[in-house]
Amino acid sequence: MPLNETSVSLYSDELDDVKASFLVPDSTYYILLSEHKEREKKLSRTLTVQWALIGVLTCALIIIPFSLRYGRNYWIPDELYSPARDVIRYKTTVFDSGFERKTKYMGPPTEENEQAWEDLYQAGISIIPIDQAAKLPNKTVPIQEAPGYYVVQLDVFHQLHCLNQLRLKIWGSNPVHSGVAVKSSTDNSTDSDPLGLQEMDHLDHCVDSIRQSLMCSSDISAIIWIWHEESQATRPLANSTHTCRDFEAVRQWALDRQAPEWDESIHVADPLKGEN
């Protein structure tokens, strides 16, 4: 049956009502749009923070193990400057008691153990550039043979030298032992010093230098006591564990910077003192 105008009109009105039911008012649309944009911003900020944290953690996982292995620089707070501070490393070391077995530094003076001792401090005097010399708490001097460089000696090598002199003197005081090293340490007299007092002054200096060094470093590693079955008594355990500076790293630093022989009678102008 054909549709009349009234039917068409009613159908059109119903269709408009259906369409209207699916349409969102303008105010509601903008509210939804605003909420959507706000959610996007929050999501963007969250993702940014997450990626930043991932980046930081990744860097930490890469840098920290590397630093622990290769960059373990330990400086004491307010420690005076030393040009060798960058090579300081620490390691765990078990001391030798010297009772169960002898180290290569022990026993009566021989060519072998004397060489072992000299190897400890043969690095001797070092040279450092002017920028490092300027940082020293006690000023040193430049030398003509190495322009732009200044001379220093790390005190550990001086102390080891002193200790070796005492070692030789101790063994030299026992007439049972002989040898070139002992003979040189027991023959103290000279025409100007028949009693050998100058050498005793040197050894006295060595003893007090080592005393001061021991007190300065104040090793706080704990020596323990153990029960000794054979003697049925408690005995101290000398081969205790210590945290030590890596001596070989320090010695290599000095070997890499050994000073040449220089004429001590020549005064070299020091630019750090404003001398020309």
Secondary structure, 3 states (H helix, E strand, C coil): CCCCHHHHHHHHHHHHHHHHHHCCCHHHHHHHHHHHHHHHHHHHHHHHHHHHHHHHHHHHHHHHHHHHHHCCCCCCCCCCCCCCHHHCCEEEEECCCCCCCCCCCCCCCCHHHHHHHHHHHCCCCEEEEHHHHCCCCCCCCECCCCCCEEEECCHHHHHHHHHHHHHHHHHHCCCCCCCHHHHHHHCCCCCCCCCCHHHHHHHHHHHHHHHHHHHHHCCCCCCEEEEECCCCEEEEECCCEEEEECHHHHHHHHHCCECCCCCCCCCCCCHHHCCC
